[in-house]
Amino acid sequence: MPRDIPPLSDVRRLTQKKRDAWWTVLLVDPVATPLVRLTARWTRITPNQITWGALLLGLGAAGCFAMGDWRWLIAGAVVYHLSFILDCMDGKVARLTGQGSVFGAWLDYIFDRVRVMACAVALMGGQYHRTGDIWYVWLAVAVVFLDGLRYLNALEIFKTRHTMRKKIKAHVRAARRAQNEQSLAFMEDLLRANPSADMEQDLSGAAADAETGVDEDGDVVEARREADGPAAPETPGQEAPAPQTPVLAPKRQVVDLHQEFRSRFPGYLRLRAFLLRHRIRTHLISGIEFQMAVFIVGPLIDQVIGTTVVAGALLLVFELAIVYKLLLSTRDFGRTLDAFEQEAQKHAAQKLEAQELEAQELEAQEQEAREQEGQAQESPAPEIPRQKNHEEGVPTAV
């Protein structure tokens, strides 16, 4: 019996990432998303089983690469692309059916690395066996190294950014214990979740977008006007209801940890907005594009060495750009913490000054009360006039 699965438009909304690699957006999702809907509706295949299928196809591609002949290279490239489609399907099926697990995420990550290593060794080994060129041996080492470097670097950058955010939120909580932590938002989340906004405005204007913030999932929260519905028509003898005052979400403090980077590269916002409107992330040459260049483009055009060298160089360029962006972000992080410290010191000084003024006022009031009490004791008590007895002088009867 088929499952109750929503239509394809809803499946796209539920399963596709808000931003992804351009290879995935343009060449994988148009095929993978309909297959995900069919798989979830008509089968009981689990995401982990799809992950195993992706690994087996990847090993099949490695077997084709090991043959060395150009026709086998084409077959290996096609099989590798099918393997990557399955690799993208497992996460989508997990999100659509609610079958995601921590172990499944680990399995997907490990199998991806196994597939890359197997295909790199098989592809370069087959070409070395065919040509005897020692460069292919070094390229096999370089492909495995660059793939590992990319994902290790991504993990460490994520940890660093998470640590910076955590420290900033800790400072905000310490400075504003009476307020909700959700009053803090990060500029990168606002721009990521709302790519259709006017990116040409300066950051101060974007930060001052009063009623926009980020919820716990990192999504933009727009200002909402609460109303019970359309106003009821006015009838004779009945007063029209008073218009409701729009209730706006509280303003949030926006922290921008990429301010220096954007100030040095002002065109970045426009490029980023254009790409995000098409679900494409700005990291144009990532691990995915590197793999596709080495295992699909190179074998298809029979230019493995040239394609691998160019793709590896572009990957390093983008990785260095990310590291440079992280460096500038840490500077913004330090300035943000210094601003919080100065604000805390300012508030502490204002609080101390207020306490001193309050103590002085209290002392002045006590002094005034003592002076009034002393004046009351020194002044003589007023004499009460003696009343004359109305019987005085009246003769007594004999």
HELIX and SHEET records of a PDB file:
HELIX    1   1 LEU A    8  THR A   15  1                                   8    
HELIX    2   2 TRP A   22  TRP A   23  1                                   2    
HELIX    3   3 THR A   24  VAL A   28  3                                   5    
HELIX    4   4 ASP A   29  TRP A   42  1                                  14    
HELIX    5   5 PRO A   47  ALA A   66  1                                  20    
HELIX    6   6 TRP A   70  THR A   97  1                                  28    
HELIX    7   7 VAL A  102  THR A  131  1                                  30    
HELIX    8   8 TRP A  135  ALA A  175  1                                  41    
HELIX    9   9 GLU A  181  SER A  183  5                                   3    
HELIX   10  10 MET A  187  ALA A  193  1                                   7    
HELIX   11  11 LEU A  203  ALA A  207  1                                   5    
HELIX   12  12 GLN A  259  ARG A  264  1                                   6    
HELIX   13  13 TYR A  268  ARG A  277  1                                  10    
HELIX   14  14 GLY A  287  MET A  292  1                                   6    
HELIX   15  15 ALA A  293  VAL A  297  3                                   5    
HELIX   16  16 GLY A  298  ILE A  301  1                                   4    
HELIX   17  17 VAL A  304  GLU A  378  1                                  75    
SHEET    1   A 2 LEU A 184  PHE A 186  0                                        
SHEET    2   A 2 GLN A 253  VAL A 255  1                                        
SHEET    1   B 2 GLY A 213  VAL A 214  0                                        
SHEET    2   B 2 VAL A 220  VAL A 221 -1                                        
END                                                                             
